[in-house]
Amino acid sequence: MADQDLINSGNGSGDANTGPQAATLAQYIKDLSIENPNSPQVYQWQEQPRVDVQFNINVEKASDELHEVIIKLEVSARSDSGVQFLVDLSYAGLFGLRNFPEEAMGPFLLVEAPRLLFPFARQIVAEATQNTGFPPLLLDGIDFGAAYLAQLQAQQQQSGEAADEPSGDVAPGDETPQV
């Protein structure tokens, strides 16, 4: 019996509240818009489109242990003749976090959670472009870690400049979601 207690002590049967825990509880399309404004003429255009991809990550606290992470992707294909297609996707995940240290919340919610969600959002964009009559657009991967570090550096520079200047206004696109 004592041997059985030793075996079971490390398999999760002990105190579950000791270490940090994270779980993806749900993933879903929050908003999706697809436009093919110049059809049917667009299918006769010969020039190669310029594809522009913009992304943003937003985190909203649903409760003490629940956070919604939203990846917003804006994809456009344009040529000299005009717009070929536009895709606007907000793809979200609901993450349960328990016993997470405060310093680990930002990296998890702004790096790891988007990294987990991105392949699904990428598939939705590919299917959306294919459904507009174009070949599926397979987005390149996004280095969420590098984007997070760049944003932290920009904030540190702004806070250093704010200490030198009396006004500390932040441009709307430079804000970091508070988690």
C-alpha positions in Angstrom: 0.0 0.0 0.0 2.8 2.4 0.8 4.4 1.6 -2.6 1.1 2.5 -4.3 1.0 5.9 -2.5 4.6 6.6 -3.8 3.6 5.7 -7.3 0.4 7.7 -7.4 2.0 10.8 -5.7 3.6 12.0 -9.0 0.8 11.2 -11.5 -1.5 14.2 -10.8 -3.4 12.6 -8.0 -1.7 15.0 -5.5 -2.4 18.6 -4.9 -3.4 20.0 -8.3 -3.1 23.6 -7.2 0.7 23.7 -6.9 1.9 24.5 -10.4 0.7 26.7 -13.3 -1.9 25.2 -15.5 -3.2 26.3 -18.9 -5.9 24.9 -21.1 -7.5 25.9 -24.4 -11.2 25.7 -23.6 -12.7 26.8 -26.9 -11.7 28.3 -30.3 -14.0 30.2 -32.6 -14.5 32.7 -35.3 -15.6 35.9 -33.7 -15.9 37.9 -36.9 -15.3 37.1 -40.6 -15.7 39.3 -43.6 -14.8 38.4 -47.1 -15.1 40.7 -50.1 -14.6 40.2 -53.8 -15.6 43.7 -54.9 -14.5 43.6 -58.5 -15.9 40.3 -59.7 -16.3 39.1 -62.4 -13.8 41.5 -64.0 -11.1 40.5 -61.5 -10.8 37.1 -63.1 -9.6 38.6 -66.3 -6.8 40.7 -64.8 -3.4 39.5 -65.7 -1.2 41.4 -63.2 0.1 39.8 -60.1 -1.6 41.2 -56.9 0.3 42.7 -54.0 -0.8 40.9 -50.8 -0.8 42.8 -47.6 -1.3 41.1 -44.2 -1.8 43.0 -41.0 -2.3 41.4 -37.6 -3.2 42.4 -34.1 -3.6 40.5 -30.9 -6.1 41.5 -28.2 -6.6 39.9 -24.8 -9.7 40.3 -22.7 -10.1 39.0 -19.2 -13.4 37.0 -19.0 -12.9 36.1 -15.3 -10.1 35.5 -12.9 -9.0 32.4 -14.6 -10.4 32.9 -18.1 -8.9 35.0 -20.9 -10.1 35.5 -24.4 -7.2 35.9 -26.9 -8.2 37.3 -30.3 -6.1 37.3 -33.4 -7.3 39.9 -35.9 -6.0 39.3 -39.4 -6.6 41.8 -42.3 -5.6 40.5 -45.6 -5.9 42.4 -48.9 -4.8 41.6 -52.5 -4.5 44.6 -54.8 -3.1 45.2 -58.2 -3.0 48.3 -60.5 -6.5 47.3 -61.8 -8.0 47.4 -58.3 -8.8 45.3 -55.2 -8.9 41.6 -55.9 -10.1 40.4 -52.5 -10.3 41.5 -48.8 -10.4 39.1 -45.8 -11.0 40.4 -42.3 -10.9 37.7 -39.6 -11.1 37.8 -35.9 -10.3 34.4 -34.5 -10.5 33.8 -30.8 -9.6 31.3 -28.2 -10.8 31.0 -24.6 -7.9 30.0 -22.3 -8.2 28.8 -18.7 -5.1 29.8 -16.6 -4.7 28.7 -13.0 -1.8 29.5 -10.7 0.0 31.5 -13.4 2.7 33.9 -12.1 1.9 37.5 -13.1 5.2 37.8 -15.1 4.2 34.7 -17.2 0.8 36.0 -18.1 1.9 38.4 -20.9 4.2 35.9 -22.6 1.6 33.2 -22.6 -1.4 35.3 -23.7 0.5 37.3 -26.3 2.9 34.7 -27.6 1.9 31.1 -26.9 -1.8 31.4 -27.1 -1.7 33.2 -30.6 0.9 30.6 -31.7 -1.7 27.9 -30.9 -4.5 29.7 -32.6 -2.7 30.8 -35.8 -2.8 27.5 -37.7 -6.6 27.5 -37.5 -6.9 31.2 -38.5 -4.5 30.5 -41.4 -6.7 27.7 -42.6 -9.8 29.9 -42.5 -8.1 32.6 -44.6 -7.0 29.9 -47.1 -10.5 28.6 -47.5 -12.0 32.1 -47.6 -9.7 33.1 -50.5 -10.4 29.9 -52.3 -14.2 30.4 -51.9 -13.9 33.8 -53.6 -12.5 32.0 -56.7 -8.8 32.6 -56.1 -6.1 30.0 -55.2 -6.0 29.5 -51.5 -3.7 32.0 -49.8 -1.4 30.3 -47.4 -0.1 32.8 -44.9 3.5 32.6 -43.8 4.0 31.9 -40.1 4.1 34.9 -37.7 6.9 35.1 -35.0 4.7 36.2 -32.1 7.7 36.1 -29.7 9.6 38.6 -31.8 6.5 40.8 -32.1 6.0 40.7 -28.3 9.7 41.6 -27.7 9.6 44.5 -30.2 6.5 45.8 -28.5 8.1 45.6 -25.0 11.2 47.5 -26.3 9.0 50.2 -27.9 7.2 50.6 -24.6 10.4 50.8 -22.7 11.7 53.5 -25.1 8.4 55.4 -24.7 8.6 55.2 -20.9 12.2 56.4 -21.0 11.2 59.3 -23.3 8.1 60.0 -21.1 10.4 60.4 -18.1 12.3 63.1 -20.1 9.1 64.8 -21.4 6.1 66.0 -19.4 3.5 64.5 -21.8 3.3 60.7 -22.2 0.8 60.3 -25.0 0.7 56.9 -26.6 -0.3 56.4 -30.3 -3.4 54.2 -30.7 -1.5 51.5 -32.5 1.2 51.3 -29.9 -0.9 50.2 -27.0 -0.3 46.8 -25.4 -3.3 44.8 -24.1 -3.3 44.7 -20.3 -3.5 41.2 -18.9 
